[in-house]
Amino acid sequence: MQTGRAVYRFPLSAKLRRFACQSFSSMGRLSAVAAFASLALLSSGCEKKEVAPPPGPPEVQVVQVAEQNVPNFQEWVAQLNGSVNADITPKVQGYLLKQNYQNGFFVKKGQLLFELDPRQYEAALDQAKADVAVAEAGLSEADTNVARDTPLAAQSAIPQKQLDTDINVQAARKAQVQASKAALENAKLNLAWTKIYSPIDGVAGAASSQIGDLVGTSTKMATISQVQPIWATFNISEAQYLGSAARISQTMRTGKMSGPNMPVQYIQANEETYPLTGKIVQVNRQVSSGTGTVQLTAAFPNKDGILRPGGFGAVRIRTGESKNALLIPQAAVIEVQGLYQVIVVSPDNKATFRPVKLGERVGPNWIVTDGLKPGERVVSEGLLKIQQAAAAAPQLAREGIPVAIKASPAASSAEGSN
């Protein structure tokens, strides 16, 4: 006969089943039933779990859309070059005996760089000196003959033709003396040119000639670049040039290629701004037919030689000013396949996604050209949390995701100081 009592079945391990069977045989049926009931209550108590509270709204930091006047800048890729690049080429042929500078170091104008074997030019100088002596001796003889024969010809003691011959020989000997003296000077120059000096102050590159090499007038032994100031050359489009043509023309007429309101900044390859500003010193005479650009050159102070020829970077020039521009930090912008959007927080702290159009970057900020109004709040920190919440609840994303506004560190520090 069945009773109204419910029967519960619980999964037991093999060890517990053996224990129950032993208890059933030794304690009787009633005792076994009590043991099973106790095990069932123990099992149900262990499996009970605490229910986690629902997550709160994501915490985010927001910033207000700022409105202010900001300068407009444009950047162009630039390459550094020395204002003067002197190729060191010997003026005479000879064997290289010595290099007197260290590759890559600064050298001064007039500093000795190389020495060639001077012996053949010393011999040539001695020969030239001897030729001068011979020529001067011949001139002395001619002068004596003219002095002796002049009175004799006047007295008709000798034919006039003989005196004329003496005078012609004297003139020839004078010319020979001048030629031999010129050869002597040339021999002195050749000997002096066996020592090669720097023509400018600058940085001397690595020597391409080694000790013992035979070098000549076509041998490029090294290059010295004047890097104070250093030049940055860049190309602008014809349209950009025409936009500033009147200003460039005015500076060219006055002879001043830049003014106090047109400083040029150089952005180095490591994206750091060079601390010293430069100025435009050269505008090319023509528009390139191949690229449709005009080449400009800016000069930058470089006393310590930090900037070196051949380096790449960018020049930044102020081109105007944007009135009442709307600014937001770059961290608040989400880019998806070339399109930009931000997360706007409403007065009742609900976040929604909104597409925007951006202009130029100004330091750590973007200029917003469309999609925002002054004073609106955009999320600057916590964007990933909102994106995850929107992916989990698309309908809530369209209506607005509730958020908790977290005070920014700057605001917290300001409150603490008060």
Sequence and secondary structure as in RCSB ss.txt:
>XXXX:A:sequence
MQTGRAVYRFPLSAKLRRFACQSFSSMGRLSAVAAFASLALLSSGCEKKEVAPPPGPPEVQVVQVAEQNVPNFQE
WVAQLNGSVNADITPKVQGYLLKQNYQNGFFVKKGQLLFELDPRQYEAALDQAKADVAVAEAGLSEADTNVARDT
PLAAQSAIPQKQLDTDINVQAARKAQVQASKAALENAKLNLAWTKIYSPIDGVAGAASSQIGDLVGTSTKMATIS
QVQPIWATFNISEAQYLGSAARISQTMRTGKMSGPNMPVQYIQANEETYPLTGKIVQVNRQVSSGTGTVQLTAAF
PNKDGILRPGGFGAVRIRTGESKNALLIPQAAVIEVQGLYQVIVVSPDNKATFRPVKLGERVGPNWIVTDGLKPG
ERVVSEGLLKIQQAAAAAPQLAREGIPVAIKASPAASSAEGSN
>XXXX:A:secstr
   S         HHHHHHHHHHHHHH HHHHHHHHHHHHHHHHHHT           EEEEEE EEEEEEEEEE
EEEEEEEEEEEEE  SS EEEEEE S TT EE TT EEEEE  HHHHHHHHHHHHHHHHHHHHHHHHHHHHHHHH
HHHHTTSS HHHHHHHHHHHHHHHHHHHHHHHHHHHHHHHHHTTEEE SSSEEE   SS TT EE TT   EEEE
EEEEEEEEEEEEHHHHHHTHHHHHHHHHHT S  TT  EEEE TTS B SS BEEEEE SS  TTT EEEEEEEE
  TT  S TT EEEEEEEEEEEEEEEEEEGGG EEETTEEEEEEE TTSEEEEEEEEEEEEETTEEEEEES  TT
 EEEEE HHHHHHHHHH HHHHHH EE EE   HHHHHHHHH 
